[in-house]
Amino acid sequence: SSDDLPPGTPIELRVLDDDAAARLEPEHGRWANLRAAAPVLGDRDAGLFTEALALANWHAAAPFCPRCGSTTTVVQAGWARRCDREGTLLFPRTDPAVIVLVTDDEDRVLLGSNALWEQNRFSLLAGFVEPGESLEAAVIREVGEEAGLRVDRVEYRGSQPWPLPASLMLGFTARVADGSTPSTAIPDGVEILALRWFSRDELATAAQEVALPGGTSIARWLLERWYGGPVPESRPWTTT
């Protein structure tokens, strides 16, 4: 465990292909992805895993220069790549995304089911920030697009790196705006297929039939801040 290592200890990251990984550890079940590993790792090891995965994803996606199309070479111990034609240094990019806990005047929370998920899997509304857009504007736009609701009182709460593949999740709360009726929330039918309002008691009851955000996600953290403590155990998320 790296939790016992003093600050400043060099850490080496190796990216293995399937064959090399099988030679190192042939039992597939002993390998774990970030979602599975983070809950059992200490803060430092979870942070290292997150950082390593983000870098590995970037290297896999950036073998060519985005300006001229030339090949690139890894430099600075993996923290940058250099264009082989122009010599330009290229650095990892992070895509900002907002995730928002929406409540109404009754302090109910709005959860949605994404089209890419299994049925009865619900979480907070989220989406990527568009070029030239403020974070607050992104929150208002995403809720409007995905649920047909106007929200205001947008407040920043915290962030989480999310290298799946290269995002930074920025967590917010927002309240349904005056004049916008919660019952008129309608899923867009493209990204969001279902929307449900939950009181705290309703969420506790529904936890037996729905899958809620995983324990390592900022969605779960925001939800538990609203709930007032750990939410009841729910069905596990069986798909990514």
ZIMO-V170343 format. One line per field, one symbol per residue. phi: phi as a letter, one per 40 degrees, with the letter a starting at -180 (. if undefined). burial: 1 if it has 16 or more other ideal C-beta (glycine too) atoms within 10 Angstrom, else 0. A space follows every 10 residues. Layout:
phi: ???
burial: ???
//
This chain:
phi: .cccccdgcc bbbbbbcccc ccccaccdcc cbccdccdcb ccdccccccc cccccccccc cbcbcccbgc cbbcbffgca bbcccbgccb bdbbccbbbb ccbbccgcbb bbbccccccg bbaccaaccc dgbcccccdc ccccccbgbc bafcbcbiba cbcbbabbcb cbbabdcdgb cdccdbccgb cbbabacbcc ccccccdcbb cbdccccccc cccccccgid cddbdccbbc
burial: 0000000000 0000000000 0000000000 0001000100 1000110111 0111111110 0100100000 0100000100 1110000001 0100001111 1111000111 1111001000 1111111010 0000000111 0110011010 1001000001 1110011111 1111110001 0100101000 1100111100 0010011001 1111011111 1110011000 1001001000
//
